[in-house]
Amino acid sequence: MRTLHLTQDQFDVLYDLLEDTINDISNNIEDMDITLDDYEIYHVWQNLNKLEGKLWLILNTLEWHFG
């Protein structure tokens, strides 16, 4: 396992880039016998989605506690 340290801006740029890539792949495989699960980059994007959700929950919890 490897660790990647990113600033919030870097994370946002990477997330947007991967989201665009996943959308492009999804649009191009509609008539093929493959799915997004066949692409490793899709799994990376899913992990970023999980991280983004956790960050959102943490930030909103902190805002609620410390207003």
N, C-alpha and C positions, 0 to 999 in steps of 0.2 A: 504494500500500500504506500502511496505517496501523498504528501501534503502540498497544497498549493495555497500560498497566501496572496490575497488580492485586496485592493482597496475597494470601497463600494462602487466607485466609478468603473474600475476594471471589471468587477463582477457584472455590473449592468451591461457593459459593452459585450462581454463574453456571452452573457445570457441572450442578449438581442441577436447576436450573430448566430448562435446555435438555434434560436427559435426560427430565424429566417431560413436556416439550412434545413431544419426539420420540416418546415412548411413546403419548401421546394421539393424535398424528397417525397413527401406525402403526395404532392400534386403530380409527381412524375411516376409513381408506382401504382396508380389506380387500376390499370389494366394488366398488372403483372402478378405473378405468383409469389410475391414477396411482401413482407409487411415491415413496418417501422422497427419491430422487434429484431429484425435481421441486421439492423445497423447499430454498431457499437455507439456511434455518436448519439443515437436516440436514448440510450441508457445513461450516457453522460448528462444529457439534457434533463432527463428525469431526476437525476441526483441534484442538479441545480434547482429544479422546481421544489424539491424537498427542502433544500437549504433556504431558498427564498421564503417559503412558507414559515419555516422556523424563525427566520430573522424578523419577518412581519409580526409574528406572535410575540416575540421577545420585545420588540420595540413598542408595540401597542400595550403590552403589560407594563413596561416601564413608564410609559406616558400616563397610564391609568393610575399607577401608584404615586408618581411624582409630579403629575400634572404639569 
